[in-house]
Amino acid sequence: MPQFSILMRKNILFIILLISVSTIWAQDRNQGELEGSPLRNRNSNRDSDRSLRGDGSIDKKEKPPVTDYKIITIQNDTTYVDTTLTIQKDYKFNYLRRDDFELLPIHNVGQTYNSLAKREEKDRVLPLFGARARHFNFMEANDINYYKVPTPLTEIYFKTTFEQGQQLDAFFTVNTSPRLNLSIAYKGVRSLGKYQHALTSTGNFRATASYTTKNDRYQIRSHFVSQDLLNEENGGLSTQGLNEYLAIGEFQGREDEFADRGSVSVNYEDAESILLGKRFYVNHEFALIKKADSVSSTKLALGHIMDLTDKSFRFDQAQIAPNDLLGESYVSGAIADKVALEDFSNQVFIDFSNTRLGHLKVNGGSSNYNYGYNSILSQVDNAGNVNNITNRIKGDVYTIGGEYQNTYKGFQLFADANSIVSGDFDGNYFNAGAGYELNDNYSGQIKISSSSVAPNYNFLLYQSDYINYNWENNFENTETQKIQLNLKAKKIANIEASYSTIDKYTFFAKNTDLEIIPVQTSESIELLKVKLTNGFKFWKIGLDNTVMYQNVQGGDQIYNVPEVITRSSLYYEDHWFKKNALFLQTGVTFKYFTSYTADAYDPVLSEFYVQNVEEIGGFPQIDLFFNAKVRQTRIYFKVENFGEAFMQNNEFSAPGYATRDAVLRFGIVWNFFL
């Protein structure tokens, strides 16, 4: 951990140095413009920039519009930098930097989340690496954006944590020419937490580059990502700790030593888990048919995508957990579990687009995977039979797939599919749908999906120094069919509805001996999910509401989610002071979900498992917020879980893991347009 802290500080200092250099460079460039440099006709984003007129007078230069600062996703969707302050921005001002409506955080920043709605992974044909509870903040290839900016752009995100620590996300991008863009960013979090042995220390470093030739025939986008997500593991509150924690609420208003959460007993204080990952990614293509002009209707390109990803997960413990909490062990001393995955994927594609015929992409790919451990495990059962558990799942698969989009009589048609045609795994997915936009206020989309994919690697093979956590399985593919309807009425509400059937669902659960094991059910699970979002404003008052309804049929006591989840925000916003220098937003957010038997967390696997004994939920959470915007700076103050300050909270985010206490947190998001 000390080495990681030093590395985190070095990365942050490196980014600050880059920002400082870019500032000096921008100032030198602007000075050159005043002295008659050839760059004088370029736009600048500084209010004080001026250029010389022919008569020698000075004319104030115009800033590039914010729409020129483009953000490009891996799917080639383009947006631009948004410096506004809205209630949706408040929802995204958190550790994940995205709306966490469907997530329930554990008590410290950077720990895992319990899922109020089961997480839907992106389309895939191969199993995923395990330790999914550590992947909420793990940035996959789809999470990396590319940029095109007229002047250097910087964004600084900062937010306080619990007790000792802070979280920072620093980003810098520059176009050295209109054709070449570079970006670098580092997201670091360190938080001690209020409970014993609950420290989190995480880092996400990413760097991107994108380039297009002068004739626009060749373009390349590439990124490198290095991530390390460390969490101290305490196993949750012990039996004694649970009694101490619940007693706080029973004796509210009295002096109680356990009002200090650090005094509450936990199961152990010598374990930690860390997820490490590195990825090098390249996506490039060459136009076989050169555009005759800017309005050419036909494109034909040949492309290649390479993704080299390494992941590893470690669970370390200084000594065996007490009271057989995790069962017996093969070793008498320290526990040291490690598993790794190497995945090397290549894909070639032909990309054709035509104004009338639409956009068609056909691809073929290969993936070389190597998952597992360094030794073969031999187990002897009660009858004396020897059972060998292999140490590797490795091989190659070959895939073929395609995508299609077109517009026909106002309808946006789309479809994509991919399937393994050769290899030790079987897998495929298919999506198709259509959308229609009546006008800027009303639109709709319908989509059908089907997928068949093997369970994640840690369901198929796992080894540990703990005897109970060793298995090798030959599970069948999990098969999912889904129909989805999205309706948007800008001034009324947005509705997202879906109906899914899941066959051969795979999950972790405890057996009769209270051992965590992987299970695949033969029951078919049917899930209906409806989510409604609406917001309206009157005068300077706004109300934003989100309600989700979930209904599960089949798979009784397997697929556990709350039936209703709600969030409502009542807020006031207005411009204050001379020339509307400050934009103010303040209000209250109310969150609630119905009680249910939530999944429990297992630290050895870093996974959630099904349990049907303890319920959580059925309690409100109230947040008070005061936000402001000055120029390109957004400032956030929030009192989280405000009600706990008056009635000591004894609620849980997962069995044995407390929810967050009342706390005042501060943060900013600051954009620099140099």
Salt bridges, closest charged atoms under 4 A:
GLU33 OE2 - ARG29 NE 3.69
GLU33 OE1 - LYS61 NZ 3.67
ASP47 OD1 - LYS63 NZ 2.67
ASP47 OD2 - ARG631 NH2 2.80
ASP49 OD1 - ARG46 NE 3.55
ASP59 OD1 - ARG53 NH2 3.57
ASP82 OD2 - LYS89 NZ 3.68
ASP90 OD2 - LYS638 NZ 3.15
ASP99 OD1 - ARG567 NH1 2.80
GLU102 OE2 - LYS531 NZ 3.86
GLU120 OE1 - LYS482 NZ 2.84
GLU120 OE2 - LYS529 NZ 3.67
GLU121 OE2 - ARG119 NE 3.96
GLU121 OE2 - ARG132 NH2 3.29
GLU140 OE2 - LYS311 NZ 3.11
GLU155 OE2 - ARG97 NH2 3.16
GLU163 OE2 - LYS194 NZ 3.39
ASP169 OD2 - ARG97 NH1 3.31
ASP169 OD1 - ARG206 NH2 3.08
GLU232 OE1 - HIS197 ND1 3.50
GLU233 OE2 - ARG134 NH2 2.76
GLU285 OE2 - LYS299 NZ 3.02
ASP316 OD2 - ARG314 NE 3.30
ASP351 OD1 - HIS359 NE2 2.48
GLU476 OE1 - LYS504 NZ 3.00
GLU573 OE2 - LYS537 NZ 2.54
ASP574 OD2 - LYS540 NZ 2.86
ASP599 OD2 - LYS118 NZ 2.60
ASP623 OD2 - LYS591 NZ 3.72
GLU640 OE2 - LYS159 NZ 3.92
GLU640 OE2 - ARG665 NH1 3.04
GLU644 OE2 - ARG261 NH2 3.49
ASP661 OD2 - ARG261 NE 2.78
